[in-house]
Amino acid sequence: MKIANDVVAALAYTLTNDEGEVMDEASGEDLLWYLHGHENLLPAVEGNLLGLGVGDHVKFTLEAHEGYGDRDEANVLPIDRDMLPPEMPVELGEELLIDLGDGPQICTIVEVTETQAMVDLNHPMAGFRLHFDITVQTVREAFAEEIEHGHVHGADGTEMHEDDEEYEDEGDDEGDDEQK
């Protein structure tokens, strides 16, 4: 079987920058599982994987605009510290989920003063040329629920995720006492 739309694949990979620093990796028991054709990976990465099968190995480089985009210094903004929860640690490098009116976004704190924190809304890999070294470990048909939900439900297709409608948090008994 080959990687195509609505097919699940597991990848071992190493992602490095121009200096050879490892930016991300997956191997062994911790493979990257994804559903092809459902925007689970960067489009240019999916394009390089299309048609590959188990054991196939590919190396390729994406320019910044093909990956996470170019850095935009307009995305480095000051926010008042009093906008942050008082119990939240405000430390350099800390990642936060903030909403500046366009919906929640992950940002990184890049500077801290007594009254403000400078946050960077750019993706951490924005502005980098990305070097991928990927080996396809597994390819299987996707289950109907995976295709419907747009993501993999684990190696065997049975794991559910919190954003799946059928997911029930086993520790949450709320609603069990509702009248039927």
N, C-alpha and C positions, 0 to 999 in steps of 0.2 A: 504494500500500500504506500502511496505517495502523499505528501502534504498537499492539501487542496482545501477549498472552502468547506466549512462544516466538518473538518477533521481535527482531532485532538492530537497534539504532538508534545513530547517531553524532550527538552533540550539541556545538554550540558554546554556551558558557554563561559567565556571570559571576555569581559569588556574592558578595554584599556584606552587611555588617552594618548596623545602624541609622545609623551615622555615615557610611556610604557607602564604607568601606574595603573593598577587594577582598580577600576571604578565600580565593578559589580561582577559577580560570578555565581554560577550554580553548577554543582556536580554531585556525584555519588547519590546519596539518599535525598538530596535537596535539589532536585531538578526543577527547571522552569516548565510548568505545564501551561499550555494555552490552547484556545480554540481559534483555528485559522479563519480569517475573513470576518472577524467580529471586533476589530479595533482593539484587541488585547495587547498587541505589540505595535511599535512604530510601523507605518505602512511600508517604508523602505526595507525594514527588517523582514516583514512578511514577504515582500517581493523577492528577496534573496533566498527565502526558504521554500517557496512554491516549487513543487515537483520533487523535492528531496525525499529520501526514504531512510529507514533505519540504518545507522552506520555511516551515512553520508556526512562529510565534513566540509565546511565552507568557511572561508575568511573573507571579510569585506570591510570597507571603510565608508562611513557616512560623514559627509560634511555637516557642520552645525545646523544649517538650514534644513537638512534632511532628517535630523535627529530631533533635538528639543529646541531648536531655533537659536538665533543669535541672542546674546545678552542684550537687554534693553535697560540702560541705566535709569530710564523713567520708571522702571518697576522697583526701584529702591526708594522706599518712602519712610518718612518719620511718622510714628504713631505715639500718642500720649500714653505714658505708662499707666495712667489711671483708667485707660480703656481696657487694660488687661486685668484678669482676676487677681486679687491681691495675693492669693496663695501660689500663683504661677511663678516659677523661677524665670527671671529675665536674665539669661546668660548668653554670651556669644556662642553662635553655632546652634542654639536651641531652635528646633522646628516647632512652629505654631500653626494652628488652624484658625484663621481670622476671616471675618466677613466685612469687607469695606463697601458693601452695597451691591456687589455683582455676584453674590453667592460665596460660600466658603472656599478659601484658597489656602494651600500650605505655603508658608513663608519661612525664611530663616533669619534669625536675629544677627545682624552684622555689626551693630554698634549700640552701646548703651550709655545713656547719660542719666542724671538725676531725674529728669522729667520726661525723657523720650527714649524710644527704642527705634533704631533704623531697621526696617525689615526689607528683605529681598524677596520679591515675588517671582523672580526668574526660577525656572527649574534648575536644580543643582548641576545638571549636565548641560545647561544652555551655554552656547558659545564654544563647546568642545567638538573637535573632530573625534568621532567614535570608531574604534577598531574592534570588530567582533571576530571571535574565533568560536565557531559553533559546531557541535556534533549532535546529530539527531539520534536520540536514544530509543524512543518509542513513537509509534504512529498507530492510532486506532480510530474507528468510526466514533463520531460523537453521538451521545444519546439525545433523544428528542428534547428532554428537559434542558440539557446543556445548550442546545441550539436556541431554544425558546428564551432562556435566560441570558444567553450571549457570553457565557464563560464556562470553564471546565469545573466539574464537580469532583475533582480528585482523580487519582490514577485509575480507579475503577468506575468512575462516573456516579458514585453514590453519595459523596459528601455534599452537604447543603451549606449555603452561605447565608449570612444574616440578611442580605438584600434579596434573597429568594422568597417568594410569597409563601411557599410551603414550609419554610424554616420555622422551627419552634425552639426557642431557647429552653433547654431542659431544666434550667434552674428557675424559670419564670412560670409560676402557677397562676398568674393573673388571668382572669377570664374563665377559669375552670369552674367557678361557681355560678356561671350565668344560667338563667332558666332556659330550658329547651322547649 
